[in-house]
Amino acid sequence: MYGVKDKFPHLPERLSGLRELAYNLWWSWHPEGRAVFKLLNRQGWHLSNHNPVKMLNRMDKDALQTASQDPHFLRHFDAVMARFESYMDISRGWFGANIADPKKHTIAYFSAEYGLHHALPFYAGGLGFLAGDFLKECSDLGIPMVGVGFMYPQGYLRQMISPDGWQVGACEMLDRENAPIRKIMDAEGNPLSVKVPVMDPPIYLEVWKVQVGMTDLYLIDTSSEANEPWNRCISDRLYTGDLEQRLRQEIVLGIGGVRILEALGIDYSVLHLNEGHPAFAVLERIREKVDSGMSFRDAAKAVHDTTVFTTHTPVPAGHDVFSYQLMDKYFGSYLPTLDLSRDEFFRMGMNPAKPEGFNMTAFAMRSAAFRNAVSKKHGEVTREMWHQLWPEVPEQSVPIDYVTNGVHIPTWIDRRLGDVILNIYLGRNWLDSHDQPRIWELVDEIPDDVLWKHHKAMKEMLIAKIRERAREKWLNSGADPRLVMASGVLLDPSALTLGFARRFASYKRPTLLLQDIVRLRKILNDPWRPVQIIFAGKAHQDDQQSKQLLQQVFNASKDQVFGGRVAFVEDYDELLAQYLVHGVDVWVNNPVPPLEASGTSGMKATLNGVPQLSILDGWWIEAYNGKNGWGIEGAPDESNRDEQDAAAIYDLLEKEIVPLYYNVDEDGVSHGWVKVMKETIKMTGPNFSARRMAKEYTNKFYKKAIHATVKGGYRSEKQGAKEDLFGKI
Ligand SMILES: *Cc1c(COP(=O)(O)O)cnc(C)c1O
């Protein structure tokens, strides 16, 4: 039997429930869970940066003893434990009501990153948050799921900007003892160690567990002493630029991940690959079946019919391609154990449009019976991009479906908006049925001044938070005052505030708003109707081009001509994202279409009544209706695209957005603005939630895949598209 290492030896018996509670991220989306920790130690909660494990580790025995005899605390503690236990006990749930024998049909979800909470920095951006939100929602719906990913001990890039605007990040080591993760131990009480077969010398994996409500997430760690020193750093950090190391990571994630599930005795019916990174999992699943006596063809078919693959990006750099030479180096001795020839294997990963290398997306496309893009538009783009895999069918029949992304509502809605305002106007149990469009119609019943005042309070909190960070920087580093100025000290809570925060990548055009400095200055510095912009985001350490874009943004925020109305806030993470999506007035997104496959940060903002000003790309094409924000087509002509798109944004700001925001009544409320806010909430709640998304994955794919395990085999419904594992050349 496997277990987890026991923690908190100083916890009194009466409070032993806190052990499970602290290690279950349930508290991250249940305000009452967080409230217990706050009540126990308000200062400790703050100082631990909202991390109950760290907080409990640092509390002394006496304080815990006192709490265990405090009737006021115990009443709250017992009530929350009762709610937690009843949550963990939903044996039926939505999934159980739809699938016979739900416990027998676990879905194994593989992803290279997970964004769950700022205490677990195992993410780079949107892909990770999608995966994290999905695990939480599957838990809420009772979808039996187990997640597999990486524990990146150096996953967290602490972003610092040098005086000349260059990102000089330092990788911060994860404090494992204080993070809400627990190491899996074997029966003898030693760390479980799982061997990856492909590598020579072999690599031994240790495993950490994160409890996400009812979902178990297992994270791979290669730093074991049993490994050769150069192998220990495989899981060090996300997306290394070194292709060989990247291949080794993907072998460890895919093949090692399946090995871990096997070692833990976890049975699952369906494999879901989130992006191409973990696709080698397919091979190890096949190998297990071949090992138990199946022919390669039968095994491959069984795996194919129960595998779901979600592709997330049309940006070429997002698709890993490995040279055949590298592939030979690592797979030479592995393939025979599957009864698979080198030629057949390489054909599975060949992109006919660019055959020079093993393409992970092509491999995943051929390996899975169920494939999807992440928005309607991205579906079209992906079918065009991968038409060559199914040349015999017209483009619109290419068997790649779409499921538009969504965000986990309890994670991203502000607690006061959800627990106070929506509870009153939508009804107390609105959260239980939040994918029903009709309940959201009641948003219109919220009095304008209630929503407006709520939002103003959120904006003030955001700006106070930014100033607190700026003060800390000033105190600790004695930095050049101009740098402190650049980080937002002059922000004005009454000015119209635009937010632009995401990973810095060139296709996202973080400098587009700065295209015409003269015009922008006029908009920002209007003394009567001022506008300000808050930027945040990290560039990948190896991406010099994105660091240059960041430098341009930072230099603008330092530039006196903007009067402190452009701010760059360092170290964008989940916590800062929460403040930003709740507190800015307009969420700006201006990628080069059609490269934003979906985008999710805008959904987090609109859920909170923050309208979006965005290029019509990704999810915004489906959401925008003329009343719930602003949309820009994007110039068709590439040669002056940036100028034209920036001009369209300035036009909208000058003619519509600024006048609407400042058109207030005698109490200072802009009724026109609140109308837009209400439309954004009504659109997001039912349509762009992780709940709608998880139900769609279940109905479109999981049910059919589960059916295939029962009936044996899945036949594509798309006319004429042949499901040939080996692809065609
Ligand atoms: C949601 C989120 C993202 C994804 O943002 P996009 O605008 O969709 O790219 C990235 N980082 C953080 C911290 C997030 O919360």
The ligand as an ORCA input file, in Angstrom:
! r2SCAN-3c Opt
* xyz 0 1
  C      -5.680     32.954    -16.992
  C      -4.238     33.202    -16.857
  C      -3.411     33.182    -17.988
  C      -3.956     32.975    -19.385
  O      -4.163     34.242    -19.970
  P      -4.458     34.456    -21.520
  O      -4.768     35.885    -21.638
  O      -5.594     33.585    -21.869
  O      -3.215     34.089    -22.232
  C      -2.058     33.420    -17.810
  N      -1.522     33.659    -16.597
  C      -2.284     33.699    -15.485
  C      -1.632     33.985    -14.173
  C      -3.660     33.463    -15.582
  O      -4.406     33.493    -14.473
*
